[in-house]
Amino acid sequence: MTEVAVHGRRANKRGIQSREAMLEAAITSLATGDPAAVSGNRIARDIGATWGVVKYQFGDIDGLWAAVLRYTADKRGDLPAGVATEGTLSERVAALINTMAIGLRRPESLAIETLRAALPRDHAELERDYPLTAAELASWKPNWDKACERAFADLGVDPVKIRRVAALIPAAMRGITSERTLGTYGNLDDAIQGLIDGMIAYLEK
């Protein structure tokens, strides 16, 4: 991570390392799926610090959650769309979806789901109570859309279809991941392959 300013202060190397350690610890706590982990005091306790120390780094609870989300986004980069920039249409769709299937089981993704489940669903309420967190979440969709556009840019695919696929895939994959977490008698590998086949057929049509 590059040198950053923390609430107007120039962060030194030690400060950056301390901040990253707090974010990693917060992700570990949130990734347990425990709703009680979505608490500034709980995160502070889990990382062996006081809320005052955490607040010094992030300003308030909104700053902490926004920083957690930004940190996961920085680690993720263009994934999963970034792996699907070469090969045939079928190969790219399969690479995108299979990479997402793996990524959604990583601690960072589990932490995001725990945090999102505890935040207000209503956009107006979220933006009022957690403006920094809302802004970070809102930035993800255009970034994801652009990554998907780049993934299929040289194949002449209808951009409207790419936009619709970009909207569908994360929702569908979270549903499959949720089924895996809850436990199911269904064959989720078949579900993933069915999604891949369906997306290929739609984009090729």
Secondary structure, 3 states (H helix, E strand, C coil): CCCCEECCEECCHHHHHHHHHHHHHHHHHHCCCCHHHCCHHHHHHHCCCCHHHHHHHHCCHHHHHHHHHHHHHHHHCCCCHHHCCCCCHHHHHHHHHHHHHHHCCCHHHHHHHHHHHHCCCCHHHHHHHCHHHHHHHHHHHHHHHHHHHHHCHHHCCCHHHHHHHHHHHHHHHHHHHHHHHHCCCCCHHHHHHHHHHHHHHHHHC
